């Protein structure tokens, strides 16, 4: 294993009531089964009202859902529960027909490495690694050979218009370029589910729209489902469905007939 990888993110996730929603017509379906199932989810913290009370959600491969809600309502907590990074007090979360509760810690880790891609508002790129190495990290930790991981990372950086920036470190990249590296990192290992927490929150409006379009397009091309938390109703309305997290449950606000990134 390369020395630069040994010092990279040892504790990261890469080491780390609603109807059933189907993928848009024309999209290649990875499986006829549900990709994400949340059943009767209940969760909260001591001396506070519960964040979730009987929350349900079901998504098939390729579907893109946006979640909005007031600050502190539990949007990021919900993503952590979906990713198996936290354990719900009640209910069940199933990804690819497997319940997180049924898995041992090493099985959870393996599932996250192969099934889920993460995109963060603050990017969380590794400062001493260049763009290509950042994209390679989850590939190597998933067991890919070094040359294969390098080739895959380079292919994704070319696809996202970063071929000439592949050797740039995060502090040498613009905000939009860093977010494109994050998109490449999240999708390079072909996850079935992408979880994005405020992916455009730190970007100017023009760069934010370009990054959102790119994220949605690439998810559709790979067939990955997308769950995106955002404070932007404008961004949320561009996905297949827009939900608001309120009073412990999800309420659908809209369903787009022409979602961004549609093929």
TIMIRO-991271 format. One line per field, with one value per residue (C-alpha): residue in one letter; x, y, z. Coordinates in pm, whole numbers. Example, Ala and Ser with C-alpha at 12.3 -4.5 7.8 and 13.67 -1.06 7.14 Angstrom:
% residues 2
res	a / s
px	1230 / 1367
py	-450 / -106
pz	780 / 714
END
This chain:
% residues 263
res	x / x / x / x / x / x / x / x / x / x / x / x / x / x / x / x / x / x / x / x / x / x / x / x / x / x / x / x / x / x / x / x / x / x / x / x / x / x / x / x / x / x / x / x / x / x / x / x / x / x / x / x / x / x / x / x / x / x / x / x / x / x / x / x / x / x / x / x / x / x / x / x / x / x / x / x / x / x / x / x / x / x / x / x / x / x / x / x / x / x / x / x / x / x / x / x / x / x / x / x / x / x / x / x / x / x / x / x / x / x / x / x / x / x / x / x / x / x / x / x / x / x / x / x / x / x / x / x / x / x / x / x / x / x / x / x / x / x / x / x / x / x / x / x / x / x / x / x / x / x / x / x / x / x / x / x / x / x / x / x / x / x / x / x / x / x / x / x / x / x / x / x / x / x / x / x / x / x / x / x / x / x / x / x / x / x / x / x / x / x / x / x / x / x / x / x / x / x / x / x / x / x / x / x / x / x / x / x / x / x / x / x / x / x / x / x / x / x / x / x / x / x / x / x / x / x / x / x / x / x / x / x / x / x / x / x / x / x / x / x / x / x / x / x / x / x / x / x / x / x / x / x / x / x / x / x / x / x / x / x / x / x / x
px	0 / 131 / 267 / 31 / -266 / -148 / -199 / -536 / -867 / -851 / -1192 / -1378 / -1694 / -1486 / -1291 / -1610 / -4457 / -4421 / -4490 / -4233 / -4049 / -3923 / -3644 / -3736 / -3837 / -3539 / -3294 / -3113 / -3242 / -2979 / -3234 / -3607 / -3583 / -3594 / -3258 / -3345 / -3620 / -3684 / -3959 / -4109 / -3795 / -3786 / -3490 / -3410 / -3198 / -3254 / -3471 / -3564 / -3866 / -3801 / -3648 / -3832 / -4154 / -4260 / -4071 / -4097 / -3930 / -3868 / -3654 / -3557 / -3229 / -3181 / -3435 / -3323 / -3482 / -3411 / -3472 / -3525 / -3625 / -3542 / -3199 / -3185 / -3476 / -3253 / -3163 / -2797 / -2891 / -3121 / -2834 / -2617 / -2890 / -2932 / -2555 / -2548 / -2321 / -2575 / -2833 / -3201 / -3386 / -3687 / -3755 / -3529 / -3310 / -3242 / -2994 / -2987 / -3225 / -3001 / -3080 / -2799 / -2918 / -2847 / -2484 / -2171 / -1936 / -1706 / -2007 / -2131 / -1788 / -1776 / -2127 / -2045 / -1725 / -1898 / -2259 / -2257 / -2091 / -2066 / -2057 / -2013 / -2071 / -1720 / -1570 / -1354 / -1079 / -745 / -521 / -188 / -322 / -378 / -708 / -629 / -512 / -827 / -1042 / -827 / -865 / -1208 / -1110 / -797 / -981 / -1241 / -966 / -881 / -526 / -325 / -302 / -673 / -763 / -534 / -691 / -1044 / -964 / -811 / -1111 / -1348 / -1140 / -1135 / -1512 / -1563 / -1330 / -1040 / -776 / -541 / -598 / -544 / -216 / -354 / -401 / -728 / -579 / -481 / -834 / -1137 / -1453 / -1620 / -1317 / -1307 / -1673 / -1612 / -1333 / -1585 / -1836 / -1567 / -1464 / -1825 / -1906 / -1577 / -1643 / -1990 / -2206 / -2573 / -2663 / -2515 / -2576 / -2510 / -2519 / -2552 / -2332 / -2376 / -2387 / -2036 / -2055 / -2162 / -2496 / -2347 / -2099 / -2367 / -2602 / -2325 / -2220 / -2580 / -2641 / -2316 / -2396 / -2745 / -2626 / -2351 / -2582 / -2827 / -2550 / -2434 / -2785 / -2713 / -2995 / -2937 / -3057 / -2958 / -3001 / -3021 / -3147 / -3215 / -3573 / -3465 / -3212 / -3453 / -3721 / -3483 / -3465 / -3724 / -3897 / -3872 / -3953 / -3968 / -3870 / -4122 / -4286 / -4088 / -4191 / -4134 / -4391 / -4369 / -4378 / -4329 / -4236 / -4051 / -4154 / -3823 / -3558 / -3210 / -2967 / -3241 / -3106
py	0 / 343 / 555 / 844 / 613 / 492 / 838 / 904 / 915 / 603 / 681 / 807 / 645 / 522 / 304 / 456 / 772 / 772 / 564 / 347 / 555 / 401 / 514 / 738 / 563 / 472 / 434 / 103 / -55 / -229 / -453 / -500 / -484 / -173 / -15 / 182 / 101 / 297 / 150 / 310 / 505 / 662 / 850 / 1138 / 1263 / 1275 / 1562 / 1667 / 1593 / 1299 / 1387 / 1106 / 933 / 649 / 785 / 575 / 602 / 359 / 426 / 219 / 240 / 560 / 769 / 1108 / 1257 / 1589 / 1652 / 1998 / 2119 / 2370 / 2365 / 2107 / 1899 / 1596 / 1600 / 1510 / 1263 / 1090 / 1055 / 904 / 651 / 567 / 512 / 290 / 534 / 560 / 315 / 415 / 378 / 235 / 102 / -31 / 90 / -153 / -95 / -342 / -572 / -587 / -435 / -248 / -402 / -752 / -676 / -715 / -411 / -551 / -620 / -263 / -135 / -352 / -247 / 123 / 80 / -90 / 34 / 399 / 715 / 1025 / 1393 / 1658 / 2033 / 2088 / 1853 / 1660 / 1609 / 1495 / 1801 / 1636 / 1426 / 1548 / 1517 / 1178 / 1033 / 1157 / 976 / 664 / 632 / 459 / 243 / 114 / 60 / -142 / -376 / -247 / -291 / 31 / 57 / -16 / 246 / 497 / 432 / 460 / 784 / 936 / 833 / 1006 / 1322 / 1339 / 1284 / 1572 / 1810 / 1789 / 1615 / 1912 / 1943 / 1579 / 1659 / 1962 / 1947 / 2074 / 2412 / 2458 / 2397 / 2626 / 2540 / 2408 / 2197 / 2052 / 1958 / 1786 / 1586 / 1492 / 1379 / 1168 / 1020 / 936 / 769 / 610 / 282 / 249 / 282 / 199 / 486 / 836 / 1047 / 1418 / 1653 / 2015 / 1948 / 2302 / 2490 / 2636 / 2734 / 3047 / 3021 / 2957 / 2696 / 2541 / 2488 / 2345 / 2106 / 1996 / 1927 / 1732 / 1527 / 1436 / 1354 / 1125 / 948 / 884 / 756 / 507 / 417 / 525 / 650 / 990 / 1128 / 1492 / 1714 / 2083 / 2415 / 2528 / 2471 / 2573 / 2290 / 2042 / 2104 / 1993 / 1633 / 1362 / 1435 / 1699 / 1608 / 1823 / 1679 / 1815 / 1690 / 1368 / 1258 / 1319 / 1515 / 1525 / 1881 / 1817 / 1567 / 1695 / 1603 / 1735 / 1675 / 1819 / 1586 / 1378 / 1166
pz	0 / -93 / 197 / 119 / 175 / 516 / 663 / 498 / 686 / 906 / 1057 / 749 / 611 / 315 / 548 / 532 / 480 / 110 / -196 / -373 / -631 / -951 / -1176 / -1471 / -1792 / -2007 / -1720 / -1683 / -1362 / -1154 / -981 / -966 / -587 / -376 / -320 / -6 / 243 / 562 / 779 / 1088 / 1169 / 1513 / 1653 / 1886 / 2169 / 2542 / 2674 / 2319 / 2101 / 1865 / 1530 / 1351 / 1440 / 1210 / 908 / 591 / 252 / -34 / -341 / -642 / -833 / -1024 / -834 / -704 / -392 / -223 / 147 / 292 / 636 / 905 / 1066 / 1341 / 1211 / 1156 / 786 / 836 / 1109 / 860 / 613 / 888 / 964 / 595 / 573 / 881 / 1064 / 1345 / 1481 / 1495 / 1822 / 1639 / 1293 / 1022 / 737 / 453 / 169 / -120 / 69 / 376 / 712 / 885 / 1212 / 1079 / 992 / 1197 / 1212 / 941 / 719 / 765 / 669 / 358 / 258 / 289 / 89 / -203 / -198 / -86 / -211 / 9 / -89 / 178 / 196 / 335 / 69 / 322 / 69 / 212 / 212 / 142 / -146 / -500 / -686 / -837 / -506 / -331 / -586 / -552 / -174 / -164 / -463 / -291 / 35 / -156 / -274 / -621 / -743 / -750 / -1131 / -1175 / -913 / -1082 / -1423 / -1282 / -1099 / -1409 / -1620 / -1378 / -1358 / -1738 / -1745 / -1503 / -1684 / -1439 / -1647 / -1620 / -1244 / -1145 / -970 / -785 / -409 / -256 / -162 / -526 / -657 / -672 / -482 / -795 / -881 / -530 / -554 / -887 / -723 / -452 / -714 / -881 / -546 / -460 / -793 / -899 / -716 / -881 / -568 / -585 / -352 / -328 / -15 / -57 / 243 / 125 / -181 / -319 / 13 / -12 / -380 / -562 / -750 / -1096 / -971 / -749 / -1044 / -1260 / -983 / -918 / -1287 / -1311 / -999 / -1121 / -1473 / -1351 / -1107 / -1391 / -1617 / -1352 / -1234 / -876 / -656 / -497 / -164 / -130 / 175 / 92 / 223 / -133 / -245 / -594 / -603 / -442 / -703 / -978 / -856 / -920 / -588 / -318 / 42 / 351 / 687 / 936 / 1254 / 1247 / 898 / 528 / 332 / -46 / -175 / -546 / -815 / -1120 / -1473 / -1612 / -1345 / -1390 / -1560 / -1724 / -2008
END
